[in-house]
């Protein structure tokens, strides 16, 4: 693998677990994703994963319908644990040693998130799945991904999108004139309000010069290709692209 990355943070949306379903988890899709992770892990890459829960529960949507926001967000955090356990099972079927760590204590099913322990797991070759977001309501799993990436000293965030192959000037699913960026700065993405990740997470990456690679996880061998420098997605960095 011709990659300069030694440790990465893979951000998976809950929707990446859906497949063609409207709700829940497709085990076959989880297995396909696990196989992709296995491929790059076998090359010596240290991998942390933050996973969302939108395929099961969306706290903000429930809040908009009258539910208490904190309660709705905590339910969303629990949904991410369901996805994490599914992905752990799929990875272990691939023969990959995996640990789930949660920001909310669930000792019977996962370890509590402890930064130094998570780093040690990765150094020992284990994939670490980081569930339950930050453990706090009002924060998205995008923010959790940015926070954990910085805590764990990763080289890059791999921002896996579901059937969207990068950052566009508009939503490519609704605007046929949307243009994909090959490279854009954090500041430009913030100013143009582009949907890389939520604004607070993107600002955190900008302030700490943490690059983000945005790509379509459903494409064939997508994770390996983006790690190897196949420019099918979008690089978001602090350095301005060459024009």
C-alpha positions as semicolon CSV with decimal commas, in nm:
position;residue;x (nm);y (nm);z (nm)
1;X;0,000;0,000;0,000
2;X;0,157;0,325;-0,118
3;X;0,024;0,543;0,163
4;X;0,181;0,797;0,395
5;X;-0,090;0,732;0,655
6;X;-0,014;0,522;0,960
7;X;-0,327;0,586;1,166
8;X;-0,667;0,700;1,038
9;X;-1,013;0,775;1,172
10;X;-1,291;0,636;0,954
11;X;-1,624;0,816;0,996
12;X;-1,916;0,600;0,887
13;X;-2,270;0,730;0,871
14;X;-2,551;0,513;0,997
15;X;-2,696;0,525;0,647
16;X;-2,394;0,328;0,525
17;X;-2,544;0,029;0,708
18;X;-2,880;0,051;0,531
19;X;-2,810;-0,092;0,189
20;X;-3,130;-0,055;-0,011
21;X;-3,351;-0,063;0,297
22;X;-3,528;0,239;0,440
23;X;-3,455;0,156;0,802
24;X;-3,230;-0,062;1,016
25;X;-2,920;-0,267;0,935
26;X;-2,841;-0,481;0,633
27;X;-2,592;-0,746;0,757
28;X;-2,461;-0,801;0,403
29;X;-2,370;-0,432;0,373
30;X;-2,201;-0,441;0,714
31;X;-1,998;-0,741;0,595
32;X;-1,897;-0,563;0,273
33;X;-1,780;-0,262;0,473
34;X;-1,591;-0,489;0,712
35;X;-1,418;-0,656;0,418
36;X;-1,300;-0,317;0,292
37;X;-1,166;-0,232;0,638
38;X;-0,997;-0,572;0,661
39;X;-0,817;-0,511;0,332
40;X;-0,645;-0,191;0,450
41;X;-0,594;-0,316;0,804
42;X;-0,395;-0,610;0,666
43;X;-0,149;-0,359;0,521
44;X;-0,058;-0,239;0,872
45;X;-0,288;0,063;0,891
46;X;-0,408;0,156;1,242
47;X;-0,781;0,224;1,230
48;X;-1,031;0,395;1,457
49;X;-1,395;0,415;1,351
50;X;-1,670;0,652;1,457
51;X;-2,013;0,540;1,345
52;X;-2,343;0,724;1,333
53;X;-2,692;0,597;1,412
54;X;-2,917;0,769;1,159
55;X;-3,033;0,439;1,011
56;X;-3,202;0,362;1,343
57;X;-3,275;0,693;1,516
58;X;-3,232;1,064;1,450
59;X;-3,234;1,269;1,766
60;X;-3,280;1,606;1,598
61;X;-3,579;1,481;1,397
62;X;-3,742;1,346;1,713
63;X;-3,670;1,673;1,892
64;X;-3,841;1,865;1,612
65;X;-4,149;1,652;1,675
66;X;-4,164;1,756;2,039
67;X;-3,935;1,512;2,222
68;X;-3,692;1,651;2,476
69;X;-3,369;1,718;2,281
70;X;-3,133;1,566;2,535
71;X;-3,343;1,248;2,562
72;X;-3,363;1,218;2,184
73;X;-2,987;1,263;2,149
74;X;-2,912;1,000;2,413
75;X;-3,134;0,758;2,221
76;X;-2,930;0,839;1,911
77;X;-2,611;0,754;2,099
78;X;-2,755;0,415;2,190
79;X;-2,837;0,360;1,822
80;X;-2,469;0,409;1,735
81;X;-2,381;0,127;1,975
82;X;-2,613;-0,110;1,786
83;X;-2,427;-0,023;1,464
84;X;-2,089;-0,058;1,635
85;X;-2,169;-0,406;1,763
86;X;-2,291;-0,508;1,417
87;X;-1,970;-0,384;1,258
88;X;-1,760;-0,552;1,527
89;X;-1,929;-0,884;1,453
90;X;-1,871;-0,838;1,079
91;X;-1,503;-0,752;1,133
92;X;-1,451;-1,051;1,356
93;X;-1,602;-1,272;1,086
94;X;-1,322;-1,129;0,869
95;X;-1,067;-1,232;1,131
96;X;-0,995;-0,876;1,247
97;X;-0,945;-0,822;1,621
98;X;-1,183;-0,544;1,719
99;X;-1,278;-0,346;2,028
100;X;-1,592;-0,137;2,076
101;X;-1,543;0,158;2,312
102;X;-1,833;0,376;2,419
103;X;-1,857;0,729;2,556
104;X;-2,148;0,610;2,773
105;X;-2,063;0,319;3,002
106;X;-2,208;-0,015;2,885
107;X;-1,969;-0,257;3,052
108;X;-2,153;-0,573;2,950
109;X;-2,113;-0,507;2,576
110;X;-1,821;-0,264;2,534
111;X;-1,524;-0,100;2,700
112;X;-1,550;0,260;2,824
113;X;-1,366;0,504;2,601
114;X;-1,025;0,580;2,749
115;X;-0,793;0,766;2,515
116;X;-0,466;0,594;2,604
117;X;-0,629;0,251;2,600
118;X;-0,775;0,320;2,255
119;X;-0,430;0,417;2,126
120;X;-0,278;0,103;2,275
121;X;-0,542;-0,114;2,109
122;X;-0,455;0,036;1,771
123;X;-0,083;-0,005;1,833
124;X;-0,152;-0,375;1,898
125;X;-0,328;-0,405;1,564
126;X;-0,687;-0,394;1,682
127;X;-0,955;-0,193;1,505
128;X;-1,127;0,035;1,756
129;X;-1,492;0,129;1,703
130;X;-1,585;0,441;1,897
131;X;-1,957;0,453;1,972
132;X;-2,205;0,676;2,158
133;X;-2,070;0,996;2,003
134;X;-1,906;1,227;2,254
135;X;-2,136;1,106;2,531
136;X;-2,309;1,445;2,536
137;X;-2,636;1,563;2,382
138;X;-2,635;1,848;2,127
139;X;-2,322;1,713;1,960
140;X;-2,325;1,508;1,640
141;X;-2,115;1,205;1,554
142;X;-1,931;1,434;1,309
143;X;-1,809;1,630;1,610
144;X;-1,724;1,303;1,784
145;X;-1,518;1,202;1,480
146;X;-1,322;1,529;1,480
147;X;-1,267;1,512;1,857
148;X;-1,155;1,148;1,861
149;X;-0,932;1,200;1,557
150;X;-0,746;1,474;1,740
151;X;-0,730;1,282;2,068
152;X;-0,592;0,974;1,893
153;X;-0,337;1,165;1,682
154;X;-0,456;1,029;1,348
155;X;-0,315;1,145;1,016
156;X;-0,648;1,199;0,843
157;X;-1,024;1,161;0,879
158;X;-1,174;0,934;0,613
159;X;-1,524;1,078;0,575
160;X;-1,727;0,797;0,421
161;X;-2,040;0,916;0,244
162;X;-2,328;0,701;0,128
163;X;-2,346;0,717;-0,254
164;X;-2,188;1,066;-0,272
165;X;-1,830;1,067;-0,403
166;X;-1,697;1,387;-0,251
167;X;-1,779;1,747;-0,170
168;X;-2,001;1,928;-0,419
169;X;-2,102;2,290;-0,473
170;X;-2,463;2,177;-0,416
171;X;-2,644;1,851;-0,343
172;X;-2,567;1,633;-0,649
173;X;-2,876;1,423;-0,583
174;X;-3,103;1,720;-0,645
175;X;-2,892;1,962;-0,853
176;X;-2,760;1,827;-1,186
177;X;-2,529;2,131;-1,215
178;X;-2,348;2,057;-0,890
179;X;-1,969;2,055;-0,931
180;X;-1,739;1,824;-0,736
181;X;-1,427;1,969;-0,574
182;X;-1,104;1,770;-0,592
183;X;-0,945;1,982;-0,318
184;X;-1,083;2,258;-0,100
185;X;-0,973;2,426;0,223
186;X;-1,156;2,398;0,552
187;X;-1,215;2,773;0,541
188;X;-1,370;2,763;0,194
189;X;-1,597;2,477;0,295
190;X;-1,712;2,673;0,600
191;X;-1,768;2,995;0,406
192;X;-1,963;2,817;0,131
193;X;-2,156;2,610;0,385
194;X;-2,067;2,288;0,203
195;X;-2,180;1,960;0,353
196;X;-1,847;1,809;0,448
197;X;-1,952;1,758;0,811
198;X;-2,129;1,980;1,060
199;X;-1,987;2,328;1,108
200;X;-1,849;2,282;1,458
201;X;-1,667;1,963;1,357
202;X;-1,525;2,126;1,045
203;X;-1,408;2,427;1,243
204;X;-1,233;2,196;1,490
205;X;-1,049;2,028;1,203
206;X;-0,953;2,367;1,058
207;X;-0,817;2,494;1,387
208;X;-0,597;2,187;1,423
209;X;-0,493;2,146;1,056
210;X;-0,652;1,802;1,035
211;X;-0,714;1,688;0,675
212;X;-1,036;1,517;0,569
213;X;-1,081;1,283;0,273
214;X;-1,444;1,265;0,160
215;X;-1,541;0,966;-0,056
216;X;-1,821;0,725;-0,147
217;X;-1,790;0,417;0,072
218;X;-2,026;0,217;-0,151
219;X;-1,782;0,227;-0,447
220;X;-1,573;-0,083;-0,512
221;X;-1,262;-0,100;-0,290
222;X;-1,334;0,260;-0,190
223;X;-1,138;0,267;0,136
224;X;-0,825;0,111;-0,015
225;X;-0,841;0,341;-0,315
226;X;-0,871;0,660;-0,112
227;X;-0,588;0,549;0,119
228;X;-0,366;0,482;-0,182
229;X;-0,428;0,832;-0,321
230;X;-0,688;0,756;-0,587
231;X;-0,839;1,101;-0,630
232;X;-1,199;0,994;-0,668
233;X;-1,313;1,196;-0,368
234;X;-1,237;1,536;-0,218
235;X;-0,946;1,641;0,002
236;X;-1,030;1,908;0,259
237;X;-0,716;2,059;0,410
238;X;-0,570;2,380;0,547
239;X;-0,344;2,420;0,242
240;X;-0,498;2,595;-0,056
241;X;-0,521;2,376;-0,368
242;X;-0,322;2,462;-0,678
243;X;-0,538;2,644;-0,930
